[in-house]
């Protein structure tokens, strides 16, 4: 009796997708790449018969786009209000520091960092608060886009499996 790794690959693929979905909210995990990795493993489990190269390329592009949007959204939000380089650095530092304070840190860190950076640069509290809020809104929009694209990826994968 020989061992068939197919079931193990399906379980690994499903586990990667589940961890990737958790990573859509938890910043320490790269959600879209993990979701894609799980789908790739599941496609491999069935020898790419139903989910082939074209579908996997589309899914990979969507995962990369979701990751890029999530990364760039906060910067674009800040730039829309004329954020200085110090505000952008402040947002990045605030995001990293916020990781250590759980959900409140993730929400307030980028805002506070951008606002403090802009305040140091411009010495204008009104502009600093606008830049902080724009940065935070950009991050929220980016997170929503990342989540939406990841679930569209799952839909494309399931569609390819059943058609």
Beta strands, then each sheet from edge to edge (+ up, - down):
end
